[in-house]
Amino acid sequence: MPDKIVYVPDRPGQLPLLTFGDLNDPHNPLYDLKNVPDSVRDPLTGLSAQQRGKIEKTLNDLFGRPATPKVAVLNNDTLTALTDAEVLGADPSERLAAVLKGLGMDPSLTQENYTKILEDLGLKDEKRLAEGSKLYRAQCLHCHGLTGDGRGPSARWVNPHPRDYRLGKFKFTSTNQIESLRKPRREDLLRILRQGIDGSSMPSFGLLSEDELQNLASYVMHLSLRGQVEFLVMDELIGLVQDKKTDEIKGYDIDAKLKTNLISALVIQWRDAQRPERLIDPGNPFGPNGYDKEELKQSIRNGYQAFLTKTLEGNCYSCHVNFGRQTNYSFDQWGTLAKRANLTQGMYRGGRRPIDLYYRIYAGINGTGMPPSGAMPSQVNDDLHTPPLALKNDPKKDKIWDMVNFLQVLPYPKMLKEEYGIDIDAPEASKTTTVAGR
């Protein structure tokens, strides 16, 4: 995606990446991309009919079709061949062993362990997936599309545009995995289904039964898993074609690559996210008796200063200019235009509970450019087994709660000014400061 600021949203009826033909429209925000080498990868021109057919056949074997969805159980020979081939990154056997051991399983990825993981994630029961698929096609397809691509018939007419599940990225999570691997917990998906998303066209489905919600959550996980497995293989293979790496193309085993991506996403990402250790620990900033009035006042003032201060953990004002009242549009990783939140409106798409705000600040928002607060590890950190922030009494936790307390009163400028001495319209409020040595 281009790294540029856009001053107006895409027009009603337009979705920047709905079709490749749309890139020929000078009014399309992505119009310039067609002249940038390797900025757009088209499977129809980048892959042969034989390669596309092989991808489709293997995907159908692994994941079924909309009316009969599944996640295939891989046998021991397949699992051994893939995990022994060091296709899961550095030290794959050690990585898998650590994840499986944390789940109380034998440290080798056997068919039995693999099946247990499918059952635990709600992806083994094909009847549940089929029921989820029916619900999805009746309730969700018109926005999110049949494949979960976010390109349903309503997609171009609603803003923000519906989520595309195929990248395997979800914005609102409560997990402390690093960003490149982060998946939501099942409860994160269920909360969105129950509550909807404020300020968007995503409604609440709270009238559905608990079983129906569980079925839908499983099917969304299924669509995301299938889409991610497909996307990674197509992106890699088209890159080899464009770079004219003939020998690597000839040796590219599409079937094995798709199955390898399935193992990696299923075990190291999705199932690892469900571990209790992966739930972000907010600590207990309130103490046994909660804040007293002066402590809360000081916490809110601290949060205000942190919002304005440029630090490794903060610098909120640089994106949420004038507390979000003067922000522009930029591209997210799904190819849609997004605008940073106006925090004075008190409308938080990721949830308005204090813990929701804590999660967003702590971990950032996947795919949008909103970074973690500094408590999360960097992308190059390869420690996937140990919770990144296992320390107790970490001072960063209190700083995050200061920010949460400030955000909760930010939509009430009169109260902020009269009770806390904070005037967000004062000239000094528009000037960020830098902490010495940062």
C-alpha positions in Angstrom: 0.0 0.0 0.0 1.2 3.6 -0.7 2.5 5.5 2.2 0.7 8.7 1.7 -1.9 10.9 3.2 -5.3 11.3 1.5 -7.5 14.3 2.4 -10.9 13.0 1.4 -12.4 9.5 1.7 -13.1 7.4 -1.4 -16.4 8.3 -3.0 -19.7 6.6 -2.3 -19.9 3.5 -4.4 -16.2 3.2 -4.7 -13.8 0.8 -3.0 -10.1 1.3 -3.9 -9.3 -2.3 -4.5 -12.6 -3.8 -5.6 -11.3 -4.6 -9.1 -8.1 -4.1 -11.0 -10.1 -2.1 -13.6 -10.9 0.5 -10.9 -7.2 1.5 -10.8 -7.7 3.1 -14.2 -10.1 5.7 -12.7 -8.1 8.9 -12.0 -10.5 9.6 -9.1 -9.5 6.3 -7.4 -7.1 6.9 -4.5 -4.9 4.1 -5.7 -4.7 5.4 -9.3 -1.0 6.0 -9.1 -0.2 2.4 -8.1 -0.5 1.1 -11.7 2.7 3.0 -12.6 4.7 1.6 -9.6 6.6 -1.6 -10.4 5.5 -4.7 -8.4 2.9 -2.7 -6.4 0.0 -4.7 -7.7 0.0 -8.5 -8.1 -2.7 -10.0 -10.3 -3.2 -13.8 -10.0 -4.7 -13.9 -13.4 -1.6 -12.6 -15.1 1.0 -13.6 -12.5 0.1 -17.3 -12.3 -0.5 -19.9 -14.9 -3.8 -21.7 -15.3 -2.1 -24.9 -14.0 -0.8 -23.1 -10.9 -4.2 -21.6 -10.2 -5.9 -24.9 -10.7 -3.5 -26.6 -8.3 -4.1 -24.0 -5.6 -7.8 -24.3 -6.0 -7.8 -28.1 -5.8 -5.7 -28.2 -2.7 -7.7 -25.5 -1.0 -10.9 -27.4 -1.7 -9.3 -30.6 -0.3 -8.1 -28.7 2.8 -11.1 -26.5 3.5 -14.1 -27.8 1.5 -16.6 -25.5 -0.1 -19.1 -23.0 1.4 -21.9 -25.5 1.8 -19.5 -28.2 3.2 -16.7 -26.4 5.0 -14.0 -28.3 6.8 -10.4 -28.1 8.0 -8.7 -31.3 6.9 -6.9 -33.5 9.4 -3.4 -34.1 8.2 -1.9 -37.5 8.8 1.3 -38.2 10.7 3.5 -38.7 7.5 2.4 -35.3 6.2 2.9 -33.5 9.5 6.3 -35.1 10.0 7.5 -34.2 6.5 6.4 -30.6 6.7 7.6 -29.8 10.2 11.0 -31.6 9.7 11.7 -29.6 6.5 12.3 -26.4 8.5 9.5 -24.6 6.7 8.1 -22.8 9.7 11.0 -20.4 10.2 14.0 -20.6 12.4 14.2 -23.7 14.6 10.7 -24.9 13.7 10.8 -28.1 15.8 11.8 -26.0 18.8 9.1 -23.5 18.2 6.4 -26.1 17.7 7.6 -28.0 20.7 7.4 -24.9 22.9 3.9 -24.1 21.7 2.6 -27.6 22.1 4.2 -28.0 25.5 2.5 -24.8 26.6 -0.8 -26.5 25.7 0.0 -29.6 27.8 0.7 -31.7 24.7 3.4 -34.0 23.6 6.1 -31.7 22.0 5.8 -33.3 18.6 3.0 -32.4 16.1 1.3 -35.7 15.7 -2.1 -36.3 14.0 -3.6 -36.8 17.5 -2.3 -33.4 18.7 -3.3 -31.7 15.5 -6.8 -33.1 15.8 -7.1 -31.9 19.4 -6.1 -28.4 18.3 -8.8 -28.4 15.7 -11.4 -29.5 18.2 -10.3 -26.9 20.7 -10.6 -24.1 18.2 -14.1 -25.3 17.1 -12.8 -26.2 13.6 -13.1 -30.0 13.8 -16.9 -30.2 13.9 -18.0 -30.0 10.3 -21.6 -29.7 11.3 -20.8 -26.6 13.3 -18.9 -25.2 10.4 -21.8 -25.9 8.0 -24.3 -24.2 10.4 -21.9 -21.2 10.7 -21.6 -21.1 6.9 -25.4 -20.9 6.5 -25.6 -18.1 9.1 -22.7 -16.3 7.4 -24.3 -16.5 4.0 -27.6 -15.2 5.3 -26.3 -12.5 7.6 -22.8 -11.5 6.6 -22.1 -12.3 2.9 -23.7 -9.1 1.6 -20.9 -7.0 3.2 -18.0 -9.4 3.8 -18.4 -11.5 0.6 -18.6 -15.2 0.0 -14.9 -15.8 0.6 -14.6 -13.3 3.4 -12.8 -10.8 1.1 -14.8 -7.8 2.3 -16.1 -7.3 -1.2 -19.8 -8.2 -0.9 -22.4 -6.4 -2.9 -22.9 -3.8 -0.1 -19.2 -3.3 0.5 -18.6 -0.3 -1.8 -21.6 1.6 -0.3 -20.6 1.5 3.4 -17.8 3.3 5.1 -15.7 2.2 6.8 -15.7 -0.7 4.3 -16.2 -4.3 5.6 -13.3 -6.3 6.9 -11.4 -8.6 4.6 -10.6 -11.7 6.6 -8.2 -13.2 4.1 -5.0 -11.6 5.4 -5.5 -13.3 8.7 -5.4 -9.9 10.4 -7.9 -8.6 13.0 -7.9 -5.2 14.5 -9.4 -5.7 17.9 -7.6 -8.3 19.9 -6.7 -8.9 23.5 -3.6 -11.0 22.8 0.1 -10.2 23.5 1.5 -11.9 20.4 3.8 -9.8 18.1 1.9 -8.0 15.4 2.9 -10.1 12.5 1.4 -13.2 14.1 -1.3 -11.8 16.3 -4.7 -13.5 16.3 -7.8 -12.7 18.3 -9.0 -14.9 21.1 -12.4 -16.5 20.4 -13.9 -14.2 23.0 -12.7 -11.2 20.9 -14.7 -12.5 17.9 -17.8 -13.2 20.0 -17.7 -9.7 21.6 -17.7 -8.1 18.2 -20.6 -10.3 17.1 -22.6 -9.5 20.3 -21.8 -5.8 20.4 -21.2 -4.8 16.8 -18.8 -2.0 16.0 -19.7 1.6 16.9 -19.4 4.1 14.1 -19.5 1.4 11.4 -22.1 -0.7 9.6 -21.3 -3.8 11.6 -24.4 -4.4 13.7 -24.9 -6.4 16.9 -26.0 -10.0 16.4 -26.9 -10.3 20.0 -30.3 -11.7 19.2 -28.7 -14.9 17.9 -28.5 -17.8 20.3 -25.2 -18.7 21.9 -24.8 -21.7 19.7 -25.4 -19.6 16.6 -22.8 -17.1 17.7 -20.3 -19.9 18.4 -21.0 -21.3 14.9 -20.4 -18.0 13.3 -17.2 -17.4 15.2 -15.9 -20.8 14.0 -16.8 -20.0 10.4 -15.1 -16.6 10.5 -11.9 -18.4 11.8 -12.3 -20.9 9.0 -12.6 -18.2 6.3 -9.6 -16.3 7.7 -7.5 -19.4 7.9 -8.3 -20.4 4.4 -7.7 -16.9 3.0 -4.4 -16.5 4.8 -3.1 -19.8 3.5 -4.1 -19.0 0.0 -2.8 -15.4 0.1 0.6 -16.3 1.3 1.2 -18.9 -1.4 -0.1 -16.7 -4.2 1.9 -13.6 -3.0 5.1 -15.7 -2.8 4.6 -17.5 -6.1 3.7 -14.4 -8.1 6.8 -12.7 -6.6 9.0 -15.5 -8.0 7.3 -15.2 -11.4 7.8 -11.4 -11.5 11.4 -11.8 -10.5 11.8 -14.5 -13.1 13.3 -17.1 -10.7 12.7 -20.0 -13.0 14.4 -22.7 -10.9 12.6 -21.8 -7.7 9.3 -21.7 -9.6 9.9 -25.3 -10.9 10.7 -26.5 -7.4 7.8 -24.8 -5.7 5.6 -27.4 -4.2 2.2 -25.7 -4.0 0.5 -28.5 -2.1 3.2 -28.6 0.6 3.4 -24.8 0.9 -0.4 -24.6 1.4 -0.3 -27.3 4.1 2.7 -25.7 5.8 1.0 -22.3 6.0 -2.1 -24.1 7.4 0.1 -25.7 10.2 1.8 -22.4 11.0 -1.4 -20.3 11.1 -3.4 -22.9 13.0 -0.9 -24.0 15.6 1.6 -21.1 16.1 -0.9 -18.3 15.6 -4.5 -19.2 16.2 -4.1 -21.9 18.9 -1.3 -20.0 20.6 -3.5 -16.9 20.9 -6.0 -18.9 23.0 -3.5 -19.8 25.7 -4.2 -18.0 29.0 -0.7 -16.6 29.0 -1.5 -14.8 25.8 -4.3 -12.7 27.4 -2.9 -9.2 28.0 -2.5 -8.6 31.7 -3.6 -5.1 32.6 -2.5 -5.4 36.3 -4.5 -3.7 39.0 -4.0 0.0 38.8 -6.9 0.7 41.2 -5.5 -1.0 44.3 -7.8 -2.8 46.8 -10.0 0.3 47.3 -9.8 2.0 43.9 -8.6 5.5 43.1 -9.4 8.3 45.5 -10.4 11.6 44.0 -7.0 13.2 44.0 -5.3 10.0 42.7 -7.7 9.9 39.8 -7.2 13.6 39.1 -3.4 13.1 38.9 -3.8 10.0 36.8 -5.9 11.9 34.2 -3.3 14.8 34.2 -0.5 12.3 33.7 -2.4 10.7 30.8 -2.9 14.1 29.2 0.8 14.9 29.4 1.6 11.4 28.0 -0.7 12.0 25.1 1.1 15.2 24.1 4.6 13.9 24.8 6.8 12.3 22.1 8.3 9.2 23.7 9.1 5.7 22.5 5.9 4.6 24.2 3.6 7.5 23.2 3.5 10.2 20.6 -0.3 9.9 20.2 -0.8 13.5 19.1 1.3 13.0 16.0 -1.4 10.8 14.5 -4.5 12.0 16.5 -3.8 15.6 15.6 -5.8 18.0 17.8 -7.0 14.9 19.7 -8.3 13.5 16.5 -10.2 16.5 15.3 -7.8 17.3 12.5 -6.7 13.9 11.1 -6.6 12.8 7.5 -7.0 9.5 5.7 -4.3 6.9 5.1 -4.3 3.4 3.7 -4.6 0.4 6.0 -3.2 -3.0 5.1 -6.5 -4.2 3.6 -6.4 -1.5 0.8 -9.0 0.7 2.3 -8.9 4.3 3.5 -9.0 4.8 7.2 -9.1 7.8 9.4 -7.6 8.0 12.8 -10.3 8.3 15.5 -11.6 11.6 16.7 -11.1 10.8 20.4 -13.2 13.8 21.5 -16.3 12.0 20.2 -16.1 9.1 22.7 -16.8 6.6 19.9 -14.4 3.7 20.1 -14.8 0.9 17.5 -12.8 -1.5 19.5 -15.0 -1.1 22.5 -15.6 1.6 25.1 -14.9 -0.4 28.3 -11.7 0.7 30.1 -10.2 -2.7 29.4 -10.9 -2.3 25.7 -9.0 1.0 25.6 -6.2 -0.6 27.6 -5.9 -3.4 25.0 -5.8 -0.9 22.1 -3.1 1.2 23.7 -1.0 -1.8 24.9 -1.0 -3.8 21.7 -1.9 -1.2 19.0 -4.4 -1.9 16.3 -3.4 -4.5 13.8 -3.2 -3.5 10.2 -3.9 0.2 10.7 -0.5 1.7 11.6 -1.4 2.2 15.3 1.7 1.0 17.1 1.9 -0.8 20.5 2.5 1.4 23.5 6.1 0.0 23.9 5.1 -2.8 26.2 4.9 -5.2 23.2 8.1 -6.7 21.6 9.3 -5.7 18.2 8.6 -7.5 15.0 12.0 -9.1 15.0 11.5 -10.7 18.4 11.3 -14.4 17.7 10.2 -15.5 21.2 6.8 -16.9 20.4 6.4 -19.0 23.5 6.9 -16.6 26.4 4.4 -13.8 27.1 6.2 -10.6 26.0 5.3 -8.8 29.2 5.4 -11.3 32.0 6.9 -8.8 34.5 4.7 -7.9 37.5 4.5 -4.3 38.7 5.7 -3.0 35.3 5.5 0.8 35.4 4.3 0.9 31.8 1.0 -0.6 32.9 0.3 2.4 35.2 1.2 4.8 32.3 -1.3 3.0 30.1 -4.0 3.3 32.7 -3.3 7.0 33.0 -3.9 7.3 29.3 -7.1 5.2 29.6 -8.4 7.5 32.4 -7.7 10.6 30.3 -9.4 9.1 27.2 -12.5 8.4 29.2 -13.0 12.1 30.1 -11.6 13.6 26.9 -15.1 13.7 25.2 -16.2 16.1 28.0 -14.1 19.3 27.5 -16.0 21.4 30.0 -15.5 18.8 32.8 -11.9 18.4 31.8 -11.3 22.1 32.2 -13.3 22.7 35.3 -12.4 19.6 37.3 -9.0 18.7 36.1 -7.5 22.0 34.8 -7.0 20.7 31.3 -8.0 22.9 28.4 -7.7 20.9 25.1 -8.3 24.1 23.1 -5.5 26.0 24.7 -2.5 26.8 22.4 -0.1 24.7 24.4 -2.4 21.7 23.9 -1.5 21.7 20.2 2.2 21.5 20.8 3.8 18.1 21.5 6.9 17.9 23.7 9.8 15.5 23.5 11.2 13.8 26.6 14.9 14.5 26.9 17.1 11.7 25.6 14.4 10.1 23.5 
